[in-house]
Amino acid sequence: PVNHPRVLAALLVALAAAAACGKKGPPLPPLVLLPNPPGDAVAVRRAERVDLTFRVPSANTDRSTPADLTHIDIYAWTVPGQVSGEQVVQRGTKVGTIVVNTPKDPDDPEPKTPAPKGPGLDQNELAAFSEVLPVGGDPSAYRAYVAVGFNSRGRRGALSPTLSVPLVPAPPPPSVPPATYDEKSVTVEWSPVAAAEGQPVAYAVYRPGTPPTPLTPTPLADASFSDPVGTWGEERCFDVRAVAVVESVRIESAASPQVCVTPKDTFAPAAPEGLVGVGSERS
């Protein structure tokens, strides 16, 4: 009979075994993480050189962090008009690579001494890349750039916005006479440059070096710049570039010949102020 204790026990064991056996299905594909596009991408043309800056992504397209990212490739293509980023990657040329360091595993314990920085850039760092434009380009054309990251499996991530740089002639560099100074500041003045291609011209002042240090965060409308003296007896050097903006892209001239001056404190001190006489019985 079914209600026999041994029969009931056998039925319960069979039911438990059936419940424990799950249905087999096809294996799930491995999770593939793709890095976000490089951000804050900006292109500035300086004479016959294009300088690109962009931020290394620190997350994947599914918002997970850190980004699965080993390197970023930069592609360029000279074209007659506007093109998509996919066209630049497929039909352009790879002109540069930025190596990205492997981020620290958040589950690893903190080392007693900081680990040395890798050979590349860390995630979320600002990357810089420069390309000298090909000689004899069509002045009506554009040089289009795209940056894209690759993960540890060699899979391509999302593309950066396409940066299209006009190849119109850059404005000529200004002529800069020797700098002057007084007890407060060093002043550089130059002759204004005629408008290029119908575009108004502004000016950018740099401290020469590799790379040069910008001293004017935004271009100057006037042909003059003053900088605090700083330390007496210390040489100060400057160069100036004319700046035009064409289709929202900043195009600078070649640098002017640099001018240098060494301020010396040969100025008389200011006259004393606030002198007061107080009379008494004998003085």
Sequence and secondary structure as in RCSB ss.txt:
>XXXX:A:sequence
PVNHPRVLAALLVALAAAAACGKKGPPLPPLVLLPNPPGDAVAVRRAERVDLTFRVPSANTDRSTPADLTHIDIY
AWTVPGQVSGEQVVQRGTKVGTIVVNTPKDPDDPEPKTPAPKGPGLDQNELAAFSEVLPVGGDPSAYRAYVAVGF
NSRGRRGALSPTLSVPLVPAPPPPSVPPATYDEKSVTVEWSPVAAAEGQPVAYAVYRPGTPPTPLTPTPLADASF
SDPVGTWGEERCFDVRAVAVVESVRIESAASPQVCVTPKDTFAPAAPEGLVGVGSERS
>XXXX:A:secstr
 TTSHHHHHHHHHHHHHHHH              B   EEEEEEEETTEEEEEEE   SBTTS SS   SEEEEE
EEEESS   HHHHHHHSEEEEEEEB     TTS   SS     SSB TT EEEEEEE  TT  TT EEEEEEEEE
 TTS EEEE   EEEE S           EE SSEEEEE      BTTB  EEEEEE SSS EES SS BSSSEE
EEE  STT  EEEEEEEEEEETTEEEE      EEE                   S  
